[in-house]
Amino acid sequence: MDYKAAGAPKLGKNAPKHAEHNAHGSKKKPFGTREDKAALLARMKKAAEKK
């Protein structure tokens, strides 16, 4: 008997085990939106002053 050919191979599921809370395309991080650099720098300066 040819055990190698017994049964179909299991195909890989290319999906994560869970959904990320900030995945691309979700409410928190919609597609096509990106912070501008000025907003990022302002946020970083505020955090540095806080420390």
SULGIDA-V958078 format. One record per backbone hydrogen bond with DSSP energy under -1.0 kcal/mol. NH is the residue of the N-H (numbers start at 1). CO is the residue of the C=O. If there is no record, write none. Layout:
# SULGIDA-V958078
nh = {NH:NH}
co = {CO:CO}
This chain:
# SULGIDA-V958078
nh = {3:6:15:25:26:33:40:41:42:43:44:45:46:47:48:49:50:51}
co = {1:3:13:29:23:30:36:37:38:39:40:41:42:43:44:45:46:47}
